[in-house]
């Protein structure tokens, strides 16, 4: 059955059962939508080709526009035109200039029922392709889409303490926007820019303004608002939005080099920022000691991953030779467990003897593993550390956010759905 046929059936049943068409949605003039008008409106509204056609339908059947079936068709038409027909945005400008009621109609039909990809495209068009002199209309369109996406597709970011770019420059606080939930998947924003043109174009893909709940360890630390720049200046700036709210910015503990990664300097601990007040940790992830038998199993997995290792016998010579490391050389670093009996653990080899940096992806770098309640071990990734855990999409399960800590590279990795899914936001420092 086609979309229009289904919509007509909905209208017919609704009118037959309770007279919803005759006594339903009304516009400001209080004009009622009759059953015949509703049916004709549905017939005409399906697949409106341009803004003039939408306007004609609005003038004739606008008082029926809140009917559920018709409203969804108008939602599709409006967002589709904003996404795919931006070259004719001047027609919309002309129509709303002469009829403010039509502008309200258009904004009211930017809805979650529209296609998600079209919503993203509409927001990008309004943010980066606005004709000169039309910023207020574009901003209202972009704000409507951003608010809608935030409500129905939560954003996830990190409140960072960013070291100053030059000597003696103070740190500044900002939120780096990382992921957005689309359906069952967390999707990263574009972050891997290699030239100035990419930095400029990428900024338009981020939400213009955001309200955030700042969280740590399952607790709400406060709220802040941010605004995106017109363009990102540096590769390491990708995703950073300036804090615009007044008042203090949440922090935990003191500044430390432990949280700076490749950027160096002393900074506050990164904190999760989420666009919806979803911050509890239902799985209750906490630091904890591993059972002895699990430690032994993890070391076995580590040996399978790194069966052959080389090391230096003398730092001055710097010549690597095969090294038969012992189990006690495999150090157990940070470990965390949940009340569902999941564990994550950091392993690395100790005893690096060469006078050079270690490879953070190799055995002397931190290697993270997850152990499920049945004792099955899987490798996660290397060169990272755990920032926090929480149910950021309110699906009853905790997500884990790790910070990337590798040479010349920063970013974050998100593990969710009991570690079956994984999203990565990564950027280069140079």
Secondary structure, DSSP 8 states (H G I E B T S, - for coil): --HHHHHHHHHHHHHHHH-HHHHS---TT-----HHHHHHHHHHHTT--SHHHHHHHHHHHGGGTTSHHHHHHHHHHHHHHHHH-GGGHHHHHHHHHH-HHHHHHHHHT--TTS-HHHHHHHHHHHHH---TT-HHHHHHHHHHHHHHHHHHS-EEEEEEEE--SSTT---EEEEEEEEEEETTEEEE------SHHHHHHHHTTS-SEEEEEEEETTEEEEEEEEEE-SS-SSGGGTTEEEE---S-----S--BGGGTGGG-S-B---EEEESSS----TT--EE----HHHHHHHHHHHHHH-S-EEEES-TTT--EEEE---GGGEEEEEEEE-TTS-EEEEEEE----SSS---TTSTTS-EEEEE-TT--EEEEEESEEEEEEE-TTSSSS-EEEEEE-BTTEEEEEEEETTTTEEEEEEEE--
